[in-house]
Amino acid sequence: MTGRLNFLLTALLVGCALSLVNAQYQARELFIELERAQSLGRQLDVEWAQLQLDQSTLGKNARIEMIARRDLNMISLTPQRTQYLTVGGK
């Protein structure tokens, strides 16, 4: 009887030890995945800040006007070049 009990307790102890090892392995895997996700998050934050800086630089009125003049050959509107349309008139 005690031999069976010892065998049962030993098997239970081995099962618990294997369960503990498996739990620690999974915890390490999850920690590694968390570190990778946090690293990617930091990288995306840096990229987002750079894109916001680029957007603010590219959206300035002076730059837009310079490109319109240079690339599209546009000129500023003057009162002499303005045409007014009236409803029903010629």
N, C-alpha and C positions, 0 to 999 in steps of 0.2 A: 503494500500500500504506500509506504513512504517513497519507494522507488518511482512509482507512478506520479506521486505528488511532486517529487523533485524534478522529474522529467517535464511535467506540465509547467511548473514554475520556471524552469530553464527555458522552455520554448516561449513562454510568455515574456520573459526577460529579453530574449533574443529578438522577439517581435517588436517590443518597445524600443530596443536599441536601434533596430533598422528603421523604425518609424521616426525616431529622433534624427538619425542621419539624413533621412529623406527630407524632413522638415527644414533642417539647416541648409541643405543643398538648394531647396526651393527658395528659401529666404535670401541666400546669396544671389541666385539668379534674378530675383525680383529687385534686389538692391542694385545690381549691375544695370538692369533695364531702367531703373529710376535715374541713376546717374547719367545714362545716355540721353534720356528724355530731358533732363535738366540742362545738359550741355547743349542739346539741340535748341532748347528754349532760349538760352542765352545767345546763341548764334543768330537765331531769328530776331531777337530783340535788337541786336547790333545792326542787322541788315535792315530792319524796319526803320531804325533811326537814320541810317544812311539814305534810305529811299525818301524819308520825309525831308531831309536836308536837300536832296536833289530836286524834289518837287517844289520846295520853296524857292530854290535858285532858278529853276526853269520857268516858274510862273510869274516872275517879276515883270512889271509893265515895261520897263526900259529894255529888257532883253527881248520881249515879244515885239516891241516896236522896231528894234534894230534888225531883227530877223525879217520882219515884214518889209522893211525898206530894202534890205540887202538881197534877200532871196526872192521875194515876190514883186519887187519893184513898185511897192505901194508908196503913195505920198499922202501927206496930211490933208485933211479936208479944209478948204477955205470957203468963205462966203461967196467968192466969185465962181466957184465950181459947184455950188449947191443948186439943185433944181427942186422947185416946190411944185407939188401936184395939188390941184384943187378938184373938188368933186363937181362934175358937170361942166367945168370950164375948159377953155382951150389953152 
